Amino acid sequence: MKSFQRIEQTALQLFAERGYDHTSTALIAKEAGVSEPLIFKYFQSKDKLFESIIKDGYKRIVEANRGMLTEADASALVLKVIDLPYKLVREERAFWTLQDKAFDKEVVQKHFQKFMLPVYSLLNKAFVDMGYAQPDLATYHLTLLVQALWRQLLHEQDDEMLNRLNAYLKRMYTNPAMTELHQ
């Protein structure tokens, strides 16, 4: 593994475990087995290292899930959106832990919103196709739940409850009677 990648992976783990403010570039260098000046050579600053980790994380996630939400059937798309936080946290736990700890940072907000924008559009179209009277509200509601869900998945230890919640959300959002609730 190249030193650039070792620095990023080490910083991701440390930021996720300790938080951005409690992780120094000296600690990152020590844990990665590189010199601190090498970090600054590659990234110029701790802030730029952090931003690189956020950008690269979303790039990895988008690449790994390309085509996942290209579903012609509206109900199937809604089901995939509900499954998305489960899948993402399972595959990239450290990245989502970092997101959770640093969600107040502008760079995290910016990239999260950019990531969610196409999901929001696809979900809105799905709710229109399913006959929801207020698809915009249903979309907003489900995207808020998805955001809360990925954060809860990081902290909840009761897998049975999380699986029950997943099944409940799927029934709730694909039930034709729900279209009436969003009027």
C-alpha positions in Angstrom: 0.0 0.0 0.0 1.3 3.4 -0.9 2.0 6.0 1.8 -0.7 8.3 0.5 -3.3 5.5 0.9 -1.9 4.5 4.3 -2.2 8.1 5.5 -5.9 8.3 4.3 -6.9 5.0 5.8 -5.2 5.7 9.1 -6.7 9.2 9.3 -10.1 7.8 8.5 -9.9 5.2 11.3 -8.5 7.8 13.8 -11.1 10.5 12.9 -13.8 7.9 13.2 -12.6 6.6 16.6 -11.4 9.9 18.2 -13.1 12.6 16.2 -11.5 15.3 14.0 -10.6 17.7 16.8 -8.9 15.0 18.9 -6.8 13.6 16.1 -3.5 15.3 15.4 -1.4 15.0 12.2 1.4 13.8 14.5 -0.7 10.9 15.6 -1.8 10.1 12.1 1.8 10.1 11.0 2.9 7.9 13.8 0.1 5.4 13.3 0.6 5.3 9.5 4.3 4.9 9.9 5.2 8.0 7.9 6.6 11.4 8.7 4.3 14.3 9.6 5.9 16.5 6.8 4.8 13.8 4.3 1.2 14.4 5.3 1.6 18.1 4.6 3.4 17.3 1.3 0.4 15.2 0.1 -2.5 17.2 1.7 -1.1 20.6 2.7 -3.2 20.6 6.0 -5.3 18.5 8.3 -8.5 20.2 6.9 -7.5 19.2 3.3 -6.7 15.6 4.5 -10.2 15.5 6.1 -11.9 16.8 2.9 -10.0 14.3 0.8 -11.2 11.5 3.0 -14.8 12.7 2.7 -14.6 13.1 -1.1 -12.9 9.8 -1.6 -15.4 8.0 0.7 -18.3 9.2 -1.3 -16.5 8.4 -4.5 -16.0 4.8 -3.3 -19.6 4.5 -2.2 -21.0 5.8 -5.5 -18.7 3.5 -7.5 -19.6 0.4 -5.3 -23.3 1.1 -5.6 -23.5 2.3 -9.2 -26.8 1.2 -10.8 -28.3 0.2 -7.5 -31.1 2.8 -7.7 -31.8 2.4 -11.4 -35.0 0.6 -10.8 -38.0 0.9 -13.2 -40.4 -0.4 -10.6 -41.3 2.4 -8.1 -41.9 0.1 -5.2 -38.6 -1.8 -5.8 -36.8 1.6 -5.8 -38.4 2.6 -2.5 -37.3 -0.8 -1.0 -33.7 -0.2 -2.2 -33.6 3.2 -0.6 -34.8 1.8 2.7 -32.1 -0.9 2.5 -29.4 1.7 1.5 -28.3 2.8 5.0 -28.1 -0.9 6.1 -25.8 -1.7 3.1 -23.7 1.5 3.4 -23.0 1.2 7.1 -22.2 -2.6 6.7 -19.7 -1.8 3.9 -18.2 1.5 5.1 -18.7 1.6 8.9 -15.6 3.8 9.6 -16.6 6.3 7.0 -20.2 6.6 8.3 -18.9 6.8 11.9 -16.7 9.7 10.8 -19.8 11.3 9.1 -21.8 10.9 12.3 -19.1 12.5 14.4 -18.4 15.3 12.0 -21.9 16.0 10.6 -21.8 19.6 11.8 -18.8 20.3 9.5 -19.7 22.2 6.3 -17.6 19.9 4.1 -19.5 16.9 5.4 -22.9 18.5 4.9 -22.0 19.6 1.4 -20.9 16.1 0.2 -23.8 14.4 2.0 -26.3 16.7 0.3 -24.6 16.1 -3.1 -24.8 12.4 -2.5 -28.5 12.5 -1.5 -29.7 14.8 -4.3 -30.1 12.1 -6.9 -31.7 9.7 -4.3 -34.2 12.4 -3.4 -35.1 13.0 -7.1 -35.5 9.2 -7.8 -37.5 8.7 -4.7 -39.8 11.6 -5.5 -40.5 10.2 -8.9 -41.2 6.8 -7.4 -43.8 8.3 -5.0 -45.4 10.1 -7.9 -45.6 6.8 -9.8 -47.1 5.1 -6.8 -49.9 7.6 -6.6 -48.9 9.5 -3.4 -50.9 12.7 -3.2 -47.9 14.6 -1.8 -44.9 12.8 -3.1 -42.6 15.7 -2.0 -43.6 15.2 1.7 -43.3 11.4 1.4 -39.8 11.9 -0.1 -38.8 14.3 2.6 -40.1 12.1 5.3 -38.3 8.9 4.0 -35.0 10.7 3.4 -35.1 12.1 7.0 -35.7 8.5 8.2 -32.9 7.2 6.1 -30.5 9.8 7.5 -31.6 9.0 11.1 -31.4 5.3 10.3 -27.8 5.2 9.2 -26.8 7.1 12.3 -28.8 4.7 14.5 -27.2 1.7 12.8 -23.9 2.9 14.1 -25.0 2.9 17.7 -27.9 0.3 18.1 -26.8 -3.1 19.3 -30.2 -4.8 18.9 -30.0 -6.3 15.4 -33.4 -7.9 15.7 -35.0 -4.5 16.3 -33.2 -3.0 13.4 -34.4 -5.9 11.1 -37.9 -5.4 12.4 -37.7 -1.7 11.7 -36.5 -2.4 8.1 -39.4 -4.7 7.5 -41.8 -2.2 9.0 -40.6 0.7 6.8 -40.8 -1.5 3.7 -44.4 -2.4 4.5 -45.3 1.1 5.4 -43.9 2.8 2.3 -45.0 0.2 -0.2 -48.5 -0.2 1.2 -51.1 1.5 -1.2 -53.0 2.8 1.8 -50.0 5.0 2.7 -50.7 7.2 -0.4 -53.8 8.4 1.4 -51.8 9.3 4.6 -49.7 11.7 2.5 -52.6 13.9 1.3 
